[in-house]
Amino acid sequence: MKFDHRLPPQNSTSDTILGCRESSARQELNLSRNPVLLFLVALMGGKASKKKRQVPRFEDPAILASETPFTVSEVEALHELYRKLSSSVVDDGLIQKEELAFALFRSTNKQNLFADRIFDLFDVNRNGHIDFGEFVRTLSIFHPRTPEAEKVECAFKIYDLRRTGYIEREELKEMVLALLHESDLSLSNDVIETIVDKTFREADINGDGKIDQQEWKEYAAKNPALLRNMTLPYLMDITLAFPSFVLHTEAEDSKLA
């Protein structure tokens, strides 16, 4: 089974990286690939050789539902998705980094900033794996009913690669490059520098060479496109199958069943 990780086509006037726009001569960018949507799609991924371990107990769906916008039945549906990924390499009921790498790239060896940021986002307690509670609570941030302030804070954490409480210029550039790479887009270094410079001119209000959380909040308010990918409409009813545009079955995949 192959997965088309692209989101549905956007309007020709769609916003670009970090709300910036390039001239038509440069080809307008639209990095609308959502890391968390890719993560969800990855949960439906292929199989790998497994090592058996004792499976941990999962949190009560009712408790998770009381702390998130999800219903009990939706939490139970998320558990089925979680179970697929957490048993893809090591059957221990926990999502390891190598399992995420395998789901995204069909390889446990590929190093990628993009995958690391997804993993770090969900590994809240920094213990090297993602448990089911972390999975549901973090995913809830992308629910349409979650307040915008929580989405802004989460987006800040994604770009704050070194967890310093600030987004520095080099961190922003690294993320832009990672997004371009995962979107199969190529831009000259001059264009990339222009994007980063424009963002810092607008966001770094006090001119100290880094973006703090308040500056990020104000920048996000002026650039709504920045948070567009922080909401997944499909989470409104996770019990339904994923949209057909993310799944494409090939005849050869029937052999895996």
C-alpha positions in Angstrom: 0.0 0.0 0.0 1.3 3.4 -0.9 0.3 6.7 0.7 -0.1 10.0 -1.0 0.8 12.4 1.8 -0.3 15.4 -0.1 -3.3 17.4 1.1 -6.1 18.3 -1.3 -5.2 21.0 -3.8 -5.2 24.6 -2.4 -6.5 27.7 -4.1 -4.0 29.5 -6.3 -3.8 32.3 -3.7 -3.0 30.0 -0.9 -0.5 31.2 1.7 3.1 30.0 1.7 5.7 29.1 4.2 5.2 31.1 7.4 2.7 33.3 5.7 5.3 34.6 3.2 4.6 34.9 -0.5 7.0 34.7 -3.5 6.4 36.3 -6.8 4.8 34.2 -9.5 8.1 34.1 -11.3 9.5 32.2 -8.3 6.6 29.7 -8.3 4.3 30.1 -5.3 5.1 27.6 -2.5 2.4 25.8 -0.5 3.9 23.6 2.2 0.5 22.5 3.5 1.8 19.0 4.3 0.9 18.6 7.9 3.4 16.6 10.0 0.7 15.2 12.2 -1.5 14.2 9.3 1.5 12.3 7.9 1.8 10.8 11.4 -1.8 9.6 11.3 -1.4 8.3 7.8 1.8 6.5 8.9 -0.3 4.6 11.5 -2.0 2.9 8.6 1.4 1.8 7.3 3.1 -1.4 6.3 4.5 -4.2 8.4 8.0 -5.0 9.6 9.7 -7.7 11.5 8.7 -7.6 15.2 10.3 -8.2 18.5 7.9 -9.2 21.3 7.9 -7.4 24.6 5.4 -7.1 27.4 2.6 -4.7 26.4 1.9 -1.9 28.9 -1.5 -1.0 30.2 -3.3 1.8 28.4 -5.0 4.7 30.1 -8.8 4.6 30.5 -10.5 6.0 27.4 -13.0 7.7 29.5 -10.3 9.7 31.3 -8.6 10.7 28.1 -11.9 11.7 26.7 -12.6 13.9 29.7 -9.3 15.7 29.1 -9.6 16.2 25.4 -12.2 17.1 22.7 -12.4 13.4 21.8 -15.3 11.2 22.7 -14.8 7.8 24.3 -15.5 6.0 21.0 -13.1 8.3 19.2 -10.4 7.5 21.8 -11.0 3.8 21.2 -10.7 4.3 17.5 -7.4 6.2 18.0 -6.2 3.3 20.1 -6.6 1.0 17.0 -4.5 3.4 15.0 -1.9 3.7 17.7 -1.7 -0.1 18.1 -0.8 -0.5 14.4 2.3 1.7 14.7 3.4 0.7 18.2 3.7 -3.0 17.1 5.3 -2.4 13.7 8.9 -3.0 14.8 8.9 -3.8 18.5 5.6 -5.2 19.7 5.7 -3.5 23.1 2.6 -1.2 22.9 4.8 1.9 22.7 5.8 4.0 19.7 9.6 4.0 19.4 11.4 6.5 17.2 12.5 3.7 14.8 8.8 2.7 14.4 7.9 6.3 13.4 10.9 6.4 11.0 9.7 3.1 9.5 6.2 4.3 9.0 7.2 7.6 7.4 10.1 6.3 5.3 9.9 2.5 5.2 13.3 2.5 6.9 14.4 2.5 10.5 17.8 4.0 9.7 16.9 7.3 7.9 17.8 10.4 10.0 15.4 13.3 9.4 14.7 16.5 11.2 11.1 16.3 10.1 10.6 12.9 11.8 12.5 14.0 14.9 10.2 17.1 15.3 7.1 14.9 15.1 8.5 12.4 17.6 9.6 15.1 20.0 6.2 16.8 19.8 4.5 13.6 21.0 7.1 12.4 23.4 6.0 14.9 26.1 7.9 13.3 29.0 11.1 12.9 27.0 11.6 9.2 27.8 12.3 8.1 24.3 8.9 6.6 23.4 5.3 7.7 22.9 2.7 6.1 25.1 -1.0 6.1 24.3 -1.8 9.0 26.7 0.8 11.2 25.1 -0.5 10.3 21.7 -4.1 11.2 22.4 -3.4 14.4 24.4 -0.9 15.8 21.8 -3.2 14.9 18.9 -6.0 16.7 20.6 -4.1 20.0 20.1 -4.9 19.6 16.4 -8.7 19.1 17.0 -10.8 21.9 15.5 -12.4 22.6 18.9 -9.0 23.2 20.6 -8.4 26.9 21.5 -6.1 28.8 19.1 -3.8 29.8 22.0 -2.8 26.1 22.5 -2.1 25.7 18.8 0.1 28.8 18.8 2.1 27.4 21.7 2.4 24.0 20.0 3.6 25.5 16.8 6.3 27.5 18.7 7.6 24.2 20.2 7.9 22.7 16.8 10.2 25.5 15.6 12.1 25.8 18.9 14.4 23.0 17.9 16.8 23.4 20.8 14.1 24.0 23.5 15.6 27.3 24.6 12.3 29.1 24.7 13.3 31.1 21.6 13.2 30.5 17.9 16.6 31.5 16.5 17.3 32.2 12.8 19.2 29.0 12.2 16.4 27.0 13.7 13.9 28.6 11.4 16.1 28.0 8.4 16.6 24.3 9.4 12.8 23.8 9.6 12.1 25.5 6.3 14.7 23.3 4.6 13.2 20.2 6.2 9.7 21.2 5.1 10.9 21.8 1.6 12.7 18.4 1.5 9.6 16.6 2.7 7.4 18.4 0.2 9.8 17.5 -2.7 10.4 21.2 -3.4 13.6 22.8 -4.3 14.5 26.5 -3.9 17.7 28.4 -4.3 19.5 29.4 -1.1 18.8 33.1 -2.0 15.0 32.4 -1.9 15.3 30.5 1.3 17.3 33.3 2.9 14.7 35.8 1.7 11.9 33.8 3.4 13.8 33.5 6.7 14.8 37.2 6.6 11.3 38.4 5.9 9.9 36.2 8.8 12.5 37.7 11.3 11.8 41.3 10.2 8.1 40.8 10.9 8.3 38.6 14.0 11.5 39.7 15.9 9.9 42.9 17.2 12.6 43.9 19.6 15.4 43.1 17.1 17.4 40.8 19.4 17.9 38.1 16.7 15.4 35.6 18.2 11.7 35.2 18.4 10.2 34.7 21.9 6.8 33.3 22.6 5.0 36.6 22.8 6.5 37.8 19.5 5.5 34.4 18.0 1.9 34.9 19.3 1.7 38.3 17.7 3.2 37.1 14.5 0.7 34.2 14.3 -2.1 36.7 14.8 -1.0 38.6 11.8 -0.4 35.5 9.7 -3.3 33.1 10.1 -1.8 30.7 7.5 0.8 29.8 10.1 -1.7 27.9 12.1 -3.6 26.4 9.2 -1.8 23.1 9.6 -2.4 23.1 13.3 -6.0 22.0 12.7 -7.1 18.6 11.3 -10.8 18.7 10.3 -10.8 14.9 10.1 -10.4 14.7 13.9 -14.0 16.0 14.2 -15.0 12.4 13.6 -12.0 10.1 13.9 -14.2 7.0 13.8 -14.8 7.5 10.1 -12.2 6.1 7.6 -9.5 8.5 6.5 -10.2 10.5 3.4 -9.6 8.5 0.2 -7.0 10.9 -1.0 -4.4 9.7 1.5 -4.7 6.0 0.7 -4.0 4.4 -2.6 -4.0 0.6 -2.8 -1.8 -1.2 -5.3 -2.3 -4.8 -6.4 1.1 -5.8 -4.9 0.0 -4.7 -1.5 -2.7 -7.4 -1.4 0.2 -9.9 -0.7 0.8 -8.2 2.7 -2.7 -9.0 3.9 
